[in-house]
Amino acid sequence: MDDWCSDIDRCDILAILSRVPDDARKNIAEIEKAVTEGDLTACKRAAHRLKGMAGNLGASRLAGTARDIELKSHSVDDVAGHIESLQATLVATLAALDRATHAR
């Protein structure tokens, strides 16, 4: 985040970050829908997108949970076992992001 702030205009950073909550929630909703539909491939695709977004932000816990879904889940039941942790991690990540953006 500090690298971003030194290389990109503050308004641009805030515009990018303003999309994070909706994009993250959308990916998690896609994972949940794919679990309901029994579609492991769709779970992994949505987890891949979430992992990339979180990794780019430096949100390592969220990226790690998404990575586990993408690479270590062998069934929809495996993915379902990560949903609660994924949601809790997103809440904590968004709270930290909110604190960081308002502190600048």
DOVEXBA-952678 format. One line per field, with one value per atom (N, C-alpha, C): residue number from 1; atom name; x, y, z. Coordinates in Angstrom, 1 decimal, m for minus. Layout:
// DOVEXBA-952678
num [NUM, ...]
atomo [CA, ...]
east [X, ...]
north [Y, ...]
up [Z, ...]
END
This chain:
// DOVEXBA-952678
num [1, 1, 1, 2, 2, 2, 3, 3, 3, 4, 4, 4, 5, 5, 5, 6, 6, 6, 7, 7, 7, 8, 8, 8, 9, 9, 9, 10, 10, 10, 11, 11, 11, 12, 12, 12, 13, 13, 13, 14, 14, 14, 15, 15, 15, 16, 16, 16, 17, 17, 17, 18, 18, 18, 19, 19, 19, 20, 20, 20, 21, 21, 21, 22, 22, 22, 23, 23, 23, 24, 24, 24, 25, 25, 25, 26, 26, 26, 27, 27, 27, 28, 28, 28, 29, 29, 29, 30, 30, 30, 31, 31, 31, 32, 32, 32, 33, 33, 33, 34, 34, 34, 35, 35, 35, 36, 36, 36, 37, 37, 37, 38, 38, 38, 39, 39, 39, 40, 40, 40, 41, 41, 41, 42, 42, 42, 43, 43, 43, 44, 44, 44, 45, 45, 45, 46, 46, 46, 47, 47, 47, 48, 48, 48, 49, 49, 49, 50, 50, 50, 51, 51, 51, 52, 52, 52, 53, 53, 53, 54, 54, 54, 55, 55, 55, 56, 56, 56, 57, 57, 57, 58, 58, 58, 59, 59, 59, 60, 60, 60, 61, 61, 61, 62, 62, 62, 63, 63, 63, 64, 64, 64, 65, 65, 65, 66, 66, 66, 67, 67, 67, 68, 68, 68, 69, 69, 69, 70, 70, 70, 71, 71, 71, 72, 72, 72, 73, 73, 73, 74, 74, 74, 75, 75, 75, 76, 76, 76, 77, 77, 77, 78, 78, 78, 79, 79, 79, 80, 80, 80, 81, 81, 81, 82, 82, 82, 83, 83, 83, 84, 84, 84, 85, 85, 85, 86, 86, 86, 87, 87, 87, 88, 88, 88, 89, 89, 89, 90, 90, 90, 91, 91, 91, 92, 92, 92, 93, 93, 93, 94, 94, 94, 95, 95, 95, 96, 96, 96, 97, 97, 97, 98, 98, 98, 99, 99, 99, 100, 100, 100, 101, 101, 101, 102, 102, 102, 103, 103, 103, 104, 104, 104]
atomo [N, CA, C, N, CA, C, N, CA, C, N, CA, C, N, CA, C, N, CA, C, N, CA, C, N, CA, C, N, CA, C, N, CA, C, N, CA, C, N, CA, C, N, CA, C, N, CA, C, N, CA, C, N, CA, C, N, CA, C, N, CA, C, N, CA, C, N, CA, C, N, CA, C, N, CA, C, N, CA, C, N, CA, C, N, CA, C, N, CA, C, N, CA, C, N, CA, C, N, CA, C, N, CA, C, N, CA, C, N, CA, C, N, CA, C, N, CA, C, N, CA, C, N, CA, C, N, CA, C, N, CA, C, N, CA, C, N, CA, C, N, CA, C, N, CA, C, N, CA, C, N, CA, C, N, CA, C, N, CA, C, N, CA, C, N, CA, C, N, CA, C, N, CA, C, N, CA, C, N, CA, C, N, CA, C, N, CA, C, N, CA, C, N, CA, C, N, CA, C, N, CA, C, N, CA, C, N, CA, C, N, CA, C, N, CA, C, N, CA, C, N, CA, C, N, CA, C, N, CA, C, N, CA, C, N, CA, C, N, CA, C, N, CA, C, N, CA, C, N, CA, C, N, CA, C, N, CA, C, N, CA, C, N, CA, C, N, CA, C, N, CA, C, N, CA, C, N, CA, C, N, CA, C, N, CA, C, N, CA, C, N, CA, C, N, CA, C, N, CA, C, N, CA, C, N, CA, C, N, CA, C, N, CA, C, N, CA, C, N, CA, C, N, CA, C, N, CA, C, N, CA, C, N, CA, C, N, CA, C, N, CA, C, N, CA, C, N, CA, C, N, CA, C, N, CA, C, N, CA, C, N, CA, C]
east [0.8, 0.0, 0.9, 1.9, 2.8, 3.4, 3.8, 4.4, 3.3, 2.1, 1.0, 1.0, 1.0, 0.8, 1.9, 3.1, 4.2, 4.2, 3.5, 3.6, 2.3, 1.2, m0.1, m0.7, m1.4, m2.2, m3.2, m3.4, m4.3, m5.7, m6.2, m7.6, m7.7, m6.7, m6.7, m6.7, m5.9, m5.8, m7.2, m7.8, m9.1, m10.2, m10.1, m11.0, m10.9, m9.6, m9.4, m9.9, m9.5, m9.9, m11.4, m12.1, m13.5, m14.3, m13.6, m14.2, m14.0, m13.0, m12.6, m13.7, m14.5, m15.5, m16.5, m17.0, m18.0, m17.4, m16.2, m15.6, m15.3, m14.8, m14.5, m15.8, m16.9, m18.1, m18.7, m18.5, m19.0, m18.3, m17.0, m16.3, m16.7, m16.9, m17.3, m18.7, m19.6, m21.0, m20.9, m20.0, m19.8, m19.3, m18.4, m17.9, m19.1, m19.9, m21.0, m22.1, m22.3, m23.3, m22.7, m21.4, m20.8, m20.9, m20.7, m20.8, m22.3, m23.2, m24.6, m24.9, m24.3, m24.5, m23.6, m22.7, m21.8, m20.7, m20.3, m19.4, m18.0, m17.2, m15.8, m15.0, m15.1, m14.4, m14.7, m16.0, m16.4, m15.9, m15.9, m15.4, m14.0, m13.2, m11.8, m11.5, m12.3, m12.1, m12.4, m13.5, m13.8, m12.7, m12.2, m11.2, m9.9, m9.6, m8.4, m8.5, m9.7, m9.8, m9.7, m10.3, m10.2, m8.8, m8.1, m6.7, m5.8, m6.0, m5.3, m5.5, m6.8, m7.2, m6.6, m6.8, m6.3, m4.7, m4.1, m2.6, m2.1, m2.8, m2.4, m2.5, m3.4, m3.6, m2.7, m2.1, m1.3, m2.1, m3.3, m4.2, m3.9, m2.8, m2.2, m3.1, m3.8, m4.7, m5.8, m6.4, m7.5, m7.0, m5.9, m5.3, m4.9, m4.4, m4.1, m5.3, m6.4, m7.6, m8.1, m8.2, m8.6, m7.7, m6.4, m5.4, m5.7, m6.0, m6.3, m7.5, m8.5, m9.7, m9.3, m8.5, m8.2, m7.3, m6.3, m5.3, m5.4, m6.1, m6.1, m7.4, m8.5, m9.8, m10.0, m10.4, m10.6, m12.0, m12.9, m14.3, m15.1, m16.3, m17.1, m17.3, m17.3, m17.3, m16.1, m14.9, m13.7, m13.9, m14.4, m14.7, m15.6, m16.7, m17.7, m17.1, m16.1, m15.5, m14.7, m14.4, m13.6, m14.5, m15.8, m16.6, m16.7, m16.9, m17.0, m15.7, m14.6, m13.3, m13.1, m13.5, m13.3, m14.1, m15.4, m16.2, m15.6, m15.2, m14.6, m13.3, m12.5, m11.3, m11.6, m12.7, m13.1, m13.5, m14.3, m14.7, m13.5, m12.6, m11.4, m10.5, m10.4, m9.7, m10.3, m11.6, m12.3, m12.2, m12.3, m12.1, m10.7, m9.7, m8.3, m8.2, m8.8, m8.7, m9.4, m10.5, m11.2, m10.3, m9.7, m8.9, m7.7, m7.1, m5.9, m6.3, m7.4, m7.8, m8.2, m8.7, m9.1, m8.0, m6.9, m5.8, m4.9, m5.0, m4.1, m4.6]
north [m1.2, 0.0, 1.3, 1.2, 2.4, 2.7, 1.6, 1.7, 2.4, 2.0, 2.6, 4.0, 4.4, 5.8, 6.7, 6.1, 6.9, 7.0, 6.1, 6.0, 6.5, 6.5, 6.8, 8.0, 8.8, 9.9, 9.4, 10.1, 9.7, 9.5, 10.3, 10.2, 8.9, 8.5, 7.3, 6.1, 6.1, 5.1, 4.9, 6.0, 5.9, 5.3, 5.7, 5.1, 3.6, 3.2, 1.7, 1.0, 1.6, 0.9, 0.9, 1.9, 2.0, 0.8, 0.2, m1.0, m2.3, m2.3, m3.5, m4.2, m3.5, m4.3, m5.0, m4.3, m4.9, m6.0, m5.8, m6.9, m8.1, m7.9, m9.0, m9.8, m9.0, m9.7, m10.4, m9.8, m10.5, m11.8, m11.9, m13.1, m14.2, m13.7, m14.7, m15.2, m14.3, m14.7, m15.7, m15.6, m16.5, m17.9, m17.8, m19.1, m19.8, m19.0, m19.6, m20.2, m19.5, m20.0, m21.2, m21.3, m22.4, m23.6, m23.4, m24.5, m25.0, m24.1, m24.6, m25.4, m25.0, m25.7, m26.9, m27.1, m28.2, m28.1, m26.9, m26.6, m26.2, m27.2, m27.0, m26.0, m26.2, m25.3, m23.9, m23.6, m22.2, m21.7, m22.5, m22.1, m21.7, m22.5, m22.2, m21.0, m20.7, m19.5, m18.3, m18.3, m17.1, m16.9, m18.0, m17.9, m17.4, m17.7, m17.2, m15.7, m15.2, m13.8, m13.0, m13.6, m13.0, m13.0, m14.1, m14.2, m13.1, m12.9, m11.9, m10.5, m10.2, m8.9, m8.7, m9.6, m9.5, m9.4, m10.2, m10.2, m8.9, m8.3, m7.0, m5.9, m6.0, m5.1, m5.3, m6.5, m6.8, m7.5, m7.9, m8.5, m10.0, m10.4, m11.7, m12.8, m12.5, m13.5, m13.8, m12.8, m13.1, m13.8, m13.4, m14.0, m15.5, m15.7, m17.1, m18.0, m17.5, m18.3, m18.6, m17.6, m17.8, m18.8, m18.7, m19.6, m21.0, m21.2, m22.6, m23.1, m22.3, m22.8, m23.1, m22.3, m22.5, m23.7, m23.9, m24.9, m26.2, m26.1, m27.3, m27.9, m27.3, m27.9, m29.0, m30.2, m31.3, m31.6, m30.9, m31.1, m29.8, m29.8, m28.6, m28.6, m29.8, m29.8, m29.2, m29.4, m28.7, m27.2, m26.7, m25.2, m24.8, m25.5, m25.1, m25.0, m25.8, m25.7, m24.4, m23.7, m22.5, m21.2, m21.4, m20.2, m19.3, m19.9, m19.1, m18.3, m19.0, m18.3, m17.2, m17.5, m16.5, m15.3, m15.4, m14.3, m13.5, m14.2, m13.5, m12.7, m13.4, m12.7, m11.5, m11.6, m10.4, m9.3, m9.5, m8.5, m7.8, m8.6, m8.0, m7.2, m7.7, m7.1, m5.7, m5.7, m4.5, m3.4, m3.9, m3.0, m2.4, m3.2, m2.7, m1.7, m2.0, m1.2, 0.2, 0.1, 1.3, 2.2, 1.6, 2.3, 2.9, 2.2, 2.7, 3.8, 3.7, 4.8, 6.1, 5.9, 7.1, 7.8, 7.0, 7.5, 8.3, 8.2, 8.9, 10.3]
up [0.0, 0.0, 0.0, 0.8, 0.8, m0.6, m1.3, m2.6, m3.5, m3.4, m4.3, m4.0, m2.7, m2.3, m2.8, m3.0, m3.4, m5.0, m5.7, m7.1, m7.8, m7.1, m7.8, m7.0, m7.8, m7.2, m6.2, m5.1, m4.0, m4.5, m5.4, m6.0, m6.7, m7.5, m8.2, m7.3, m6.2, m5.2, m4.6, m4.2, m3.5, m4.5, m5.8, m6.8, m6.9, m6.9, m7.0, m5.8, m4.6, m3.4, m3.1, m3.7, m3.5, m4.1, m5.1, m5.8, m5.1, m4.2, m3.5, m2.8, m1.9, m1.1, m2.1, m3.1, m3.9, m4.7, m5.3, m6.0, m5.2, m4.0, m3.1, m2.7, m2.4, m2.0, m3.2, m4.4, m5.6, m5.8, m5.7, m5.8, m4.8, m3.5, m2.5, m2.8, m3.3, m3.6, m4.8, m5.7, m6.8, m6.3, m5.3, m4.7, m4.0, m3.2, m2.5, m3.5, m4.6, m5.6, m6.2, m6.5, m7.1, m6.2, m4.9, m3.9, m4.0, m4.0, m4.0, m5.3, m6.4, m7.6, m7.8, m6.9, m7.0, m8.0, m8.3, m9.4, m8.9, m8.7, m8.2, m9.1, m10.4, m11.3, m11.1, m11.0, m10.8, m9.4, m8.4, m7.1, m7.3, m7.9, m8.1, m8.9, m10.0, m10.8, m10.0, m9.2, m8.4, m7.3, m6.7, m5.7, m6.3, m7.5, m8.2, m8.4, m8.8, m8.9, m7.6, m6.6, m5.2, m4.7, m5.0, m4.6, m5.2, m6.5, m7.2, m6.7, m6.5, m6.1, m4.7, m3.8, m2.4, m2.4, m3.2, m3.3, m3.7, m4.7, m5.2, m4.2, m3.2, m2.2, m1.0, m0.9, 0.2, 1.3, 1.0, 2.0, 2.0, 2.7, 2.6, 3.2, 4.3, 4.8, 3.9, 3.3, 2.4, 1.1, 0.6, m0.5, m0.2, 1.0, 1.4, 1.5, 2.0, 2.1, 0.7, m0.1, m1.5, m2.2, m2.0, m2.6, m2.1, m0.9, m0.4, m1.1, m1.3, m2.1, m3.5, m4.1, m5.5, m5.7, m4.8, m5.1, m4.2, m3.1, m2.2, m2.1, m2.6, m2.5, m3.6, m3.2, m4.1, m4.3, m3.6, m3.7, m3.3, m3.6, m3.2, m1.7, m1.1, 0.4, 1.0, 0.4, 0.8, 0.8, m0.3, m0.5, 0.6, 0.8, 1.7, 3.1, 3.4, 4.7, 4.9, 3.8, 3.9, 3.9, 3.6, 3.5, 4.7, 5.9, 7.1, 7.3, 7.2, 7.3, 6.3, 5.1, 4.0, 4.3, 4.8, 5.1, 6.3, 7.3, 8.5, 8.1, 7.2, 6.8, 6.0, 5.1, 4.3, 5.2, 6.3, 7.2, 7.8, 8.3, 8.9, 7.9, 6.7, 5.7, 5.3, 5.1, 4.8, 5.9, 7.1, 8.2, 8.2, 8.0, 7.9, 6.8, 5.6, 4.5, 4.8, 5.4, 5.8, 6.7, 7.7, 8.6, 7.8, 6.9, 6.2, 5.3, 4.6, 3.7, 4.4, 5.6, 6.3, 7.1, 7.3, 8.1, 7.2, 5.9, 5.0, 4.7]
END
